[in-house]
Amino acid sequence: MKMLEKQRDREAKQQAKARYKAEQEAKKKALKDIDNDNESDEERIPDDPEPTIKFTESPTTEKPPEKVPDKAAGLLGMWYGPPPVADDTKATTDSTRRLSRRETRRLKKMDEEPHPDDILVSDWWSKYYHCIGTDPRLTRIFEERNLPTIKLYDADLETEFNNFRDLMDVINLKRPDNEISFISDDSESDDEINNVGLFKGAFKIYPITSTVLDAEEEGKPKLMFSNLPNNKPSDVTIRLYVVAGMNLTPLDFGGSVDPYLWVKCGKTVIDDKSNYQTKKINPIFGKMFEIKKASLPRDSKLIIKVYDHDLIGANDLIGTTTIDLEDRFLSWRRASCGISQQYIIEKESKDRWRDTLKPLALLKRMCLLKGWAPPTFKGKGSTLRCYVDGVEHKMKHYESGRGPMTLDGKSIVKKMGSEEHRLALYVLQDLGLVPEHLETRTLYNDDCPGIPQGKIHLWVDIFPYDRNLPPPVNITPRVAQKMVLRIIIWNTQDVKLDDTSITGEKMSDIFIKCHLEGSKKDAQETDVHYRSLTGEGNFNWRMVYNFEYIMPEQKMVLWKKQSFFSIEKSEEKVDPLLHVRVFDYDIFSSDDLLGSTELNLVSLPPPTKTHKECHLDIYDTPLADRISIFDKKKIKGFWPVFELDPDGERELTGKVEMELEVLTEEEANERPAGKAREEPNLNPTLEPPNRPETSFNWFFNPFMVFKVLIWGRFKWYIIGGLIILLFAAFLVLLIYTSPQAINNAIMG
């Protein structure tokens, strides 16, 4: 039977492999069709003649694609060439075989349940947390899968790119000397009043020599002002993405702030005070503001303000920052829309290309602005080369050894653009265009000149108004999912005996209390197992906790008031920790803590099946071998509890057998279960524990005290004492009545 089962598994694996290869071949074919459609719909540069790009075959022999193992070729086929084609005869033969039940369940589970790493990188926020470096898991995943990232600048773009003075300079225009007004002692305020505008232009002086005058037209120096952009007013659409704020200056009593955003561009004003956040010094805004039609240079100033919301009185200004949109729109660095690291055209992808022009069109525009010859391409595949301004750029230098990867054996379906588009994108990256980015802008307030009032992470996209705009990037903050945690306390073993009974025996009245991190007031506890003489406790007790959880961040969300004077609840993110504590119950004094443990639900030490195998060593389990309850859904076993000795070392004080199960709110409604052993006592049904007769509360059961503690232990002593007492009473009565009886007998 074992050999037959192995044969079936082997055949099932062969069939799955053949099917996988066939699917990869179909995906490759569909990808080529999409690329052909993409190239046929090439967008042209407005107001400029379209240069012709020549594609010529390389006279040299193309190098064969790099050899990749069969499994890797299936995953990285879009980078290394077409995946290996399965033999048709074998595929046909395998397709007639039936999968075993085990293989069917395994494949079905792989299709239905996403890999944990896929959840971590499922949205745009994974790119943000990767760039700020708050989650080391994202660093590993992005490196292993070669996922596109975003560049985080610690300052604004103007500081990073020399104020975009590559095309022109900006000079302040002031009133004449005889018209200057002095309104205050503040020089900055005077300058602001006396400035009447800005001059944007450039002055260049070229030396003219006899050699230059006698030279042909081709030999004369190239003028800077050739191929200038159109100087007519341009209607544009502006998208402002404000991601987060950092270290905002608190203005409220208690050192907190309720921030919201205010945006102005031209005559358009957006006041987002209805969406203020409570008690957040480092708020996550996740806001996109779209100004559908603005005119440059008239509406070149984009003003962003952060206010502190107040329930009573006027709202306070925290700080302001201003962005010059015209400088970015005219710069050859393409600051109007940062270029991505990869050219992905899949509509559902968070990394989709978001510019209105494709990489080839951008490269042609770059050459026009620089006065270079149009780019030319030679070769195909790995031998593809691009020549820009006499410099050769090879495809194999950019994509050699790179490609999308996964950890669970399933390829990431990404519709990549054509080879020419990808190579053009790599060339643009080398030429110094602004990448897909986040800039850090400092907020200032005129009431505190020169003193930063906090910072915000944001970026701005500027698109021509008359173009078909790509969909905006979804940066909506992650929404916590409602979850239910069910805990069943089955038994305890080897719990420390802390009390001494009236008969001199060591014992403990055991009960268990649990709560989630930050919810100590909502703690639940079992009933009491009285008079445990061996450290064993029987409970069969269910605890149910409702909580909100953000799966990609692996954080619980709590809503609570920060202080007694707080009117509104604020959001707080904490680790999903479960606190388990074992107590000894006391009537006339506080309960004694016998042992405790803290379990991270996303990094649980694996429990043991029996209490004899349960030791403190499981808490030293490496992180890679730990278990997440959100992946396993249900875990059962023994976990040790401990207390710390005076030296800070852990000392084992008991073992708790628990069953942990996590469900979504929908799953919990489909499979109801009550707390403790209350109705509905289902999933599973809990019977009353089978406790020994000695388990009772002596204070409320005096008869049981006599029955168990006295009669059970001193029964024969009591019986013997009663017999002796009766015999003694008989003797006393006999002695007492004997004289009278003798006297009566003598006297007749």
Solvent accessible surface area in square Angstrom, and as a share of the most:
residue,aa,sasa,rsa
1,M,188,0.84
2,K,162,0.69
3,M,165,0.74
4,L,87,0.43
5,E,71,0.32
6,K,129,0.55
7,Q,77,0.34
8,R,135,0.49
9,D,31,0.16
10,R,123,0.45
11,E,48,0.22
12,A,4,0.03
13,K,129,0.55
14,Q,66,0.29
15,Q,12,0.05
16,A,21,0.17
17,K,97,0.41
18,A,12,0.09
19,R,114,0.41
20,Y,66,0.25
21,K,42,0.18
22,A,61,0.47
23,E,82,0.37
24,Q,19,0.08
25,E,71,0.32
26,A,62,0.48
27,K,85,0.36
28,K,36,0.15
29,K,140,0.59
30,A,50,0.39
31,L,21,0.10
32,K,109,0.46
33,D,74,0.38
34,I,52,0.27
35,D,19,0.10
36,N,91,0.47
37,D,96,0.50
38,N,17,0.09
39,E,73,0.33
40,S,98,0.63
41,D,99,0.51
42,E,55,0.24
43,E,53,0.24
44,R,151,0.55
45,I,10,0.05
46,P,73,0.46
47,D,119,0.62
48,D,64,0.33
49,P,111,0.70
50,E,39,0.17
51,P,26,0.16
52,T,104,0.60
53,I,29,0.15
54,K,133,0.56
55,F,109,0.45
56,T,68,0.39
57,E,112,0.50
58,S,17,0.11
59,P,129,0.81
60,T,87,0.51
61,T,126,0.73
62,E,87,0.39
63,K,124,0.53
64,P,113,0.71
65,P,87,0.55
66,E,99,0.44
67,K,203,0.86
68,V,34,0.20
69,P,97,0.61
70,D,83,0.43
71,K,170,0.72
72,A,27,0.21
73,A,14,0.11
74,G,8,0.08
75,L,40,0.20
76,L,19,0.09
77,G,7,0.07
78,M,46,0.21
79,W,28,0.10
80,Y,44,0.17
81,G,21,0.21
82,P,92,0.58
83,P,7,0.04
84,P,50,0.31
85,V,110,0.63
86,A,24,0.19
87,D,89,0.46
88,D,110,0.57
89,T,100,0.58
90,K,100,0.42
91,A,33,0.25
92,T,87,0.51
93,T,63,0.37
94,D,3,0.01
95,S,75,0.48
96,T,105,0.61
97,R,80,0.29
98,R,228,0.83
99,L,46,0.23
100,S,26,0.17
101,R,202,0.74
102,R,132,0.48
103,E,10,0.04
104,T,65,0.38
105,R,151,0.55
106,R,107,0.39
107,L,39,0.19
108,K,122,0.52
109,K,121,0.51
110,M,62,0.28
111,D,116,0.60
112,E,114,0.51
113,E,86,0.38
114,P,81,0.51
115,H,44,0.20
116,P,57,0.36
117,D,10,0.05
118,D,44,0.23
119,I,46,0.23
120,L,10,0.05
121,V,13,0.07
122,S,71,0.46
123,D,39,0.20
124,W,8,0.03
125,W,6,0.02
126,S,0,0.00
127,K,2,0.01
128,Y,7,0.03
129,Y,33,0.13
130,H,38,0.17
131,C,27,0.16
132,I,55,0.28
133,G,56,0.54
134,T,89,0.52
135,D,23,0.12
136,P,107,0.67
137,R,64,0.23
138,L,7,0.03
139,T,54,0.32
140,R,96,0.35
141,I,0,0.00
142,F,7,0.03
143,E,128,0.57
144,E,65,0.29
145,R,4,0.01
146,N,36,0.19
147,L,12,0.06
148,P,3,0.02
149,T,29,0.17
150,I,11,0.06
151,K,103,0.43
152,L,41,0.20
153,Y,21,0.08
154,D,117,0.60
155,A,31,0.24
156,D,35,0.18
157,L,0,0.00
158,E,27,0.12
159,T,95,0.55
160,E,77,0.35
161,F,30,0.12
162,N,111,0.57
163,N,68,0.35
164,F,6,0.03
165,R,78,0.29
166,D,44,0.23
167,L,36,0.18
168,M,26,0.12
169,D,71,0.37
170,V,39,0.22
171,I,84,0.43
172,N,82,0.42
173,L,80,0.40
174,K,117,0.50
175,R,91,0.33
176,P,76,0.48
177,D,125,0.65
178,N,137,0.70
179,E,97,0.44
180,I,66,0.33
181,S,50,0.32
182,F,165,0.69
183,I,98,0.50
184,S,54,0.35
185,D,151,0.78
186,D,71,0.37
187,S,75,0.49
188,E,117,0.52
189,S,39,0.25
190,D,15,0.08
191,D,68,0.35
192,E,131,0.59
193,I,81,0.41
194,N,10,0.05
195,N,52,0.27
196,V,90,0.51
197,G,29,0.28
198,L,75,0.37
199,F,79,0.33
200,K,46,0.19
201,G,15,0.15
202,A,18,0.14
203,F,158,0.66
204,K,108,0.46
205,I,169,0.86
206,Y,70,0.26
207,P,105,0.66
208,I,107,0.54
209,T,70,0.40
210,S,80,0.52
211,T,104,0.61
212,V,33,0.19
213,L,122,0.61
214,D,122,0.63
215,A,36,0.28
216,E,138,0.62
217,E,136,0.61
218,E,171,0.77
219,G,56,0.53
220,K,84,0.36
221,P,59,0.37
222,K,162,0.69
223,L,105,0.52
224,M,59,0.26
225,F,91,0.38
226,S,58,0.37
227,N,79,0.40
228,L,88,0.44
229,P,42,0.26
230,N,77,0.39
231,N,145,0.74
232,K,141,0.60
233,P,103,0.65
234,S,35,0.23
235,D,61,0.31
236,V,0,0.00
237,T,3,0.02
238,I,0,0.00
239,R,13,0.05
240,L,1,0.01
241,Y,1,0.01
242,V,0,0.00
243,V,0,0.00
244,A,3,0.02
245,G,2,0.02
246,M,40,0.18
247,N,111,0.57
248,L,1,0.01
249,T,43,0.25
250,P,58,0.37
251,L,76,0.38
252,D,32,0.17
253,F,182,0.76
254,G,72,0.70
255,G,39,0.38
256,S,11,0.07
257,V,0,0.00
258,D,16,0.08
259,P,0,0.00
260,Y,10,0.04
261,L,2,0.01
262,W,44,0.16
263,V,1,0.00
264,K,72,0.31
265,C,2,0.01
266,G,26,0.25
267,K,197,0.83
268,T,53,0.31
269,V,75,0.43
270,I,46,0.23
271,D,73,0.38
272,D,18,0.09
273,K,101,0.43
274,S,97,0.63
275,N,75,0.38
276,Y,50,0.19
277,Q,38,0.17
278,T,23,0.14
279,K,44,0.19
280,K,38,0.16
281,I,62,0.32
282,N,87,0.44
283,P,0,0.00
284,I,52,0.27
285,F,9,0.04
286,G,8,0.07
287,K,56,0.24
288,M,63,0.28
289,F,17,0.07
290,E,55,0.24
291,I,6,0.03
292,K,141,0.60
293,K,117,0.50
294,A,3,0.03
295,S,16,0.11
296,L,7,0.04
297,P,71,0.45
298,R,182,0.66
299,D,12,0.06
300,S,13,0.09
301,K,87,0.37
302,L,0,0.00
303,I,46,0.23
304,I,0,0.00
305,K,47,0.20
306,V,0,0.00
307,Y,44,0.17
308,D,0,0.00
309,H,29,0.13
310,D,33,0.17
311,L,104,0.52
312,I,163,0.83
313,G,62,0.60
314,A,88,0.68
315,N,45,0.23
316,D,58,0.30
317,L,56,0.28
318,I,2,0.01
319,G,0,0.00
320,T,31,0.18
321,T,11,0.06
322,T,62,0.36
323,I,0,0.00
324,D,20,0.10
325,L,0,0.00
326,E,23,0.10
327,D,10,0.05
328,R,1,0.01
329,F,41,0.17
330,L,41,0.20
331,S,6,0.04
332,W,47,0.16
333,R,62,0.23
334,R,26,0.10
335,A,1,0.01
336,S,4,0.03
337,C,0,0.00
338,G,3,0.02
339,I,3,0.02
340,S,6,0.04
341,Q,80,0.36
342,Q,9,0.04
343,Y,4,0.01
344,I,0,0.00
345,I,34,0.17
346,E,28,0.12
347,K,150,0.64
348,E,146,0.65
349,S,23,0.15
350,K,58,0.25
351,D,10,0.05
352,R,74,0.27
353,W,20,0.07
354,R,18,0.06
355,D,13,0.07
356,T,10,0.06
357,L,6,0.03
358,K,23,0.10
359,P,0,0.00
360,L,13,0.07
361,A,0,0.00
362,L,5,0.02
363,L,0,0.00
364,K,8,0.03
365,R,62,0.23
366,M,5,0.02
367,C,2,0.01
368,L,38,0.19
369,L,51,0.25
370,K,73,0.31
371,G,31,0.30
372,W,61,0.21
373,A,71,0.55
374,P,56,0.35
375,P,0,0.00
376,T,49,0.28
377,F,1,0.00
378,K,76,0.32
379,G,9,0.08
380,K,115,0.49
381,G,26,0.25
382,S,52,0.33
383,T,20,0.12
384,L,1,0.00
385,R,34,0.12
386,C,0,0.00
387,Y,62,0.24
388,V,3,0.02
389,D,81,0.42
390,G,77,0.74
391,V,81,0.46
392,E,72,0.32
393,H,21,0.10
394,K,59,0.25
395,M,7,0.03
396,K,67,0.29
397,H,130,0.58
398,Y,45,0.17
399,E,16,0.07
400,S,62,0.40
401,G,54,0.52
402,R,87,0.32
403,G,4,0.03
404,P,6,0.03
405,M,83,0.37
406,T,15,0.08
407,L,74,0.37
408,D,35,0.18
409,G,46,0.45
410,K,62,0.26
411,S,25,0.16
412,I,39,0.20
413,V,72,0.41
414,K,13,0.05
415,K,73,0.31
416,M,5,0.02
417,G,0,0.00
418,S,7,0.04
419,E,58,0.26
420,E,27,0.12
421,H,0,0.00
422,R,23,0.09
423,L,0,0.00
424,A,0,0.00
425,L,0,0.00
426,Y,6,0.02
427,V,0,0.00
428,L,0,0.00
429,Q,65,0.29
430,D,84,0.43
431,L,44,0.22
432,G,27,0.26
433,L,11,0.06
434,V,0,0.00
435,P,41,0.26
436,E,17,0.08
437,H,3,0.01
438,L,0,0.00
439,E,0,0.00
440,T,10,0.06
441,R,16,0.06
442,T,34,0.20
443,L,0,0.00
444,Y,100,0.38
445,N,20,0.10
446,D,134,0.69
447,D,123,0.64
448,C,51,0.31
449,P,86,0.54
450,G,65,0.63
451,I,100,0.51
452,P,75,0.47
453,Q,14,0.06
454,G,8,0.07
455,K,83,0.35
456,I,0,0.00
457,H,15,0.07
458,L,0,0.00
459,W,5,0.02
460,V,2,0.01
461,D,3,0.02
462,I,4,0.02
463,F,2,0.01
464,P,36,0.23
465,Y,99,0.38
466,D,128,0.66
467,R,50,0.18
468,N,150,0.77
469,L,56,0.28
470,P,19,0.12
471,P,74,0.46
472,P,62,0.39
473,V,28,0.16
474,N,111,0.57
475,I,4,0.02
476,T,86,0.50
477,P,47,0.29
478,R,41,0.15
479,V,129,0.74
480,A,21,0.16
481,Q,76,0.34
482,K,113,0.48
483,M,3,0.01
484,V,12,0.07
485,L,0,0.00
486,R,11,0.04
487,I,0,0.00
488,I,7,0.03
489,I,0,0.00
490,W,46,0.16
491,N,38,0.20
492,T,0,0.00
493,Q,35,0.15
494,D,70,0.36
495,V,5,0.03
496,K,71,0.30
497,L,46,0.23
498,D,55,0.29
499,D,38,0.20
500,T,85,0.49
501,S,14,0.09
502,I,140,0.71
503,T,39,0.23
504,G,55,0.52
505,E,47,0.21
506,K,107,0.45
507,M,16,0.07
508,S,0,0.00
509,D,16,0.08
510,I,0,0.00
511,F,7,0.03
512,I,0,0.00
513,K,49,0.21
514,C,0,0.00
515,H,13,0.06
516,L,7,0.03
517,E,49,0.22
518,G,36,0.35
519,S,26,0.17
520,K,125,0.53
521,K,202,0.86
522,D,93,0.48
523,A,33,0.26
524,Q,32,0.14
525,E,83,0.37
526,T,6,0.03
527,D,40,0.21
528,V,21,0.12
529,H,3,0.02
530,Y,43,0.16
531,R,13,0.05
532,S,3,0.02
533,L,64,0.32
534,T,103,0.60
535,G,0,0.00
536,E,68,0.30
537,G,0,0.00
538,N,22,0.11
539,F,0,0.00
540,N,28,0.14
541,W,49,0.17
542,R,1,0.00
543,M,0,0.00
544,V,21,0.12
545,Y,14,0.05
546,N,123,0.63
547,F,18,0.07
548,E,50,0.22
549,Y,1,0.00
550,I,4,0.02
551,M,44,0.20
552,P,23,0.15
553,E,28,0.12
554,Q,49,0.22
555,K,65,0.27
556,M,1,0.00
557,V,7,0.04
558,L,22,0.11
559,W,130,0.46
560,K,76,0.32
561,K,105,0.44
562,Q,109,0.48
563,S,59,0.38
564,F,188,0.78
565,F,155,0.65
566,S,11,0.07
567,I,127,0.64
568,E,61,0.28
569,K,114,0.48
570,S,2,0.01
571,E,52,0.23
572,E,76,0.34
573,K,76,0.32
574,V,23,0.13
575,D,59,0.31
576,P,1,0.01
577,L,28,0.14
578,L,0,0.00
579,H,37,0.16
580,V,0,0.00
581,R,46,0.17
582,V,1,0.00
583,F,22,0.09
584,D,0,0.00
585,Y,64,0.24
586,D,32,0.17
587,I,63,0.32
588,F,158,0.66
589,S,74,0.48
590,S,92,0.59
591,D,54,0.28
592,D,53,0.27
593,L,87,0.43
594,L,2,0.01
595,G,1,0.01
596,S,33,0.21
597,T,7,0.04
598,E,96,0.43
599,L,1,0.01
600,N,44,0.23
601,L,0,0.00
602,V,30,0.17
603,S,22,0.14
604,L,0,0.00
605,P,3,0.02
606,P,44,0.28
607,P,28,0.17
608,T,20,0.12
609,K,182,0.77
610,T,63,0.36
611,H,51,0.23
612,K,156,0.66
613,E,103,0.46
614,C,0,0.00
615,H,92,0.41
616,L,32,0.16
617,D,107,0.56
618,I,22,0.11
619,Y,26,0.10
620,D,101,0.52
621,T,24,0.14
622,P,83,0.52
623,L,142,0.70
624,A,100,0.78
625,D,89,0.46
626,R,63,0.23
627,I,36,0.18
628,S,18,0.11
629,I,0,0.00
630,F,12,0.05
631,D,68,0.35
632,K,126,0.53
633,K,87,0.37
634,K,98,0.41
635,I,16,0.08
636,K,108,0.46
637,G,4,0.04
638,F,14,0.06
639,W,1,0.00
640,P,0,0.00
641,V,1,0.01
642,F,36,0.15
643,E,56,0.25
644,L,114,0.57
645,D,45,0.23
646,P,142,0.90
647,D,124,0.64
648,G,46,0.44
649,E,110,0.49
650,R,95,0.35
651,E,87,0.39
652,L,67,0.33
653,T,5,0.03
654,G,0,0.00
655,K,13,0.05
656,V,1,0.01
657,E,27,0.12
658,M,1,0.00
659,E,17,0.08
660,L,0,0.00
661,E,14,0.06
662,V,3,0.02
663,L,5,0.02
664,T,23,0.13
665,E,72,0.32
666,E,110,0.49
667,E,69,0.31
668,A,12,0.10
669,N,111,0.57
670,E,135,0.61
671,R,88,0.32
672,P,56,0.35
673,A,17,0.14
674,G,10,0.09
675,K,100,0.42
676,A,13,0.10
677,R,65,0.24
678,E,109,0.49
679,E,146,0.65
680,P,55,0.35
681,N,20,0.10
682,L,86,0.43
683,N,50,0.26
684,P,53,0.33
685,T,79,0.46
686,L,4,0.02
687,E,111,0.50
688,P,97,0.61
689,P,22,0.14
690,N,141,0.72
691,R,61,0.22
692,P,73,0.46
693,E,106,0.48
694,T,38,0.22
695,S,23,0.15
696,F,17,0.07
697,N,15,0.08
698,W,134,0.47
699,F,95,0.39
700,F,139,0.58
701,N,54,0.28
702,P,99,0.62
703,F,146,0.61
704,M,47,0.21
705,V,24,0.14
706,F,91,0.38
707,K,84,0.36
708,V,21,0.12
709,L,7,0.04
710,I,68,0.34
711,W,88,0.31
712,G,55,0.53
713,R,114,0.42
714,F,87,0.36
715,K,68,0.29
716,W,183,0.64
717,Y,168,0.64
718,I,49,0.25
719,I,56,0.28
720,G,27,0.26
721,G,37,0.36
722,L,95,0.47
723,I,107,0.54
724,I,122,0.62
725,L,114,0.57
726,L,127,0.63
727,F,121,0.51
728,A,41,0.32
729,A,56,0.44
730,F,117,0.49
731,L,68,0.34
732,V,101,0.58
733,L,107,0.53
734,L,88,0.44
735,I,123,0.63
736,Y,171,0.65
737,T,57,0.33
738,S,32,0.21
739,P,86,0.54
740,Q,109,0.48
741,A,59,0.46
742,I,102,0.52
743,N,75,0.39
744,N,82,0.42
745,A,81,0.63
746,I,132,0.67
747,M,149,0.67
748,G,99,0.95
